[in-house]
Structure formats: C-alpha cells, structure tokens
Amino acid sequence: MGVFDRARDLGGRGFRGGLSTMGDFQKFIMRGNVVDLAVGVIIGTAFNSVVQGLVKDVITPLIPGQHGVTGLTYPIGYSGGTINLGDLINVIISFLVIALVVYFFVVKPINAMEEGYNRLHPKKPEAPTTRDCPYCLSTIPLGATRCAYCTAQLPPADAPAAQAR
C-alpha cells in the first residue's frame, strides 16, 4: 500500500475516523488514575491559594518589622532594581506549610496503612540467587561451578560447603 493509497483511505473515512479517535481519547480520560490526578491538581491549586492567603494576611504581619516582611527589599545599586526578600520569605513559608500538610495528612497515613497491610500480608522470602565461595568468600551466582575470583572448583549449590574442603 503506497502513500497515496493510505491518504485516500484516510480521506474516505473522513469524519468517522476522527470520532473513533475521540472515543479512544474519551476512554483514556475516563480511566480512574487520570481523573484522580486531575482532581488532585485542582484541589492542590485551591489549597495553595488558601495557604498563600494565610501566609500573606495572617502569618507575615505577625513577623516584626515596618510592614511585616512584605516591605523587606534589598536595593541593587548598579541597576536601580530591588530584590524583594519579603516575597521570597512568604513563598518559603507557604512551601513549608504545604509540605507539612502533605507530610502529615498524606505521607504519614499512607505509610501507616502500608505498614498495616504488610503486617497482615507478609511477603514471602525470596530464594537466594547468590552464595559465598568457601575459599575466597566472594559472592558468586548460585549455579556457578567455578569461582570467578579465585577460580576454585566449587561443589554444587545444594552440597554443604564442608565437603568442598
């Protein structure tokens, strides 16, 4: 099938081809994790606005100074500009508040829930894939018949190490 045949086939499908693509897109969007992510981003943005207002209007005025830390600036002599240290301090405080909330209301509960699940459903120990060479004590693969480090002939993995000497 040549390029022109594919183009003609695409043109023949026309509007219906576009609708089937939209159906696939709709299936993708309606999957649970995409919707959960979208809700999380929206709630996170709203929460950020609340924290920004709390820091700017409540916490910052409590810090001693002429106008809290909002008016704290550092003039730059050679360019005539200023560095707004007060705004930087506000953003840092906002970040710390959001980080504390996320840690105590998301990370800690999920870790506790995961720990409880792991306590109820312990993982089975995995079979070892390596063993120690009885001569040089290097770690080698379990199925090795000769040590890669000291080149000693090794007994099979299921035979006790005492028989090797």
C-alpha positions, 0 to 999 in steps of 0.5 A: 500500500503506497502513500497515496493509497493510505491518504485516500483511505484516510480521506474516505473515512473522513469524519468517522475516523476522527470520532473513533479517535475521540472515543479512544481519547474519551476512554483514556480520560475516563480511566480512574488514575487520570481523573484522580490526578486531575482532581488532585491538581485542582484541589492542590491549586485551591489549597495553595491559594488558601495557604498563600492567603494565610501566609500573606494576611495572617502569618507575615504581619505577625513577623516584626518589622515596618510592614511585616516582611512584605516591605523587606527589599534589598536595593541593587545599586548598579541597576536601580532594581530591588530584590524583594526578600519579603516575597521570597520569605512568604513563598518559603513559608507557604512551601513549608506549610504545604509540605507539612500538610502533605507530610502529615495528612498524606505521607504519614497515613499512607505509610501507616496503612502500608505498614498495616497491610504488610503486617497482615500480608507478609511477603514471602522470602525470596530464594537466594540467587547468590552464595559465598565461595568457601575459599575466597568468600566472594559472592558468586551466582548460585549455579556457578561451578567455578569461582570467578575470583579465585577460580576454585572448583566449587561443589554444587549449590545444594552440597554443604560447603564442608565437603568442598574442603 
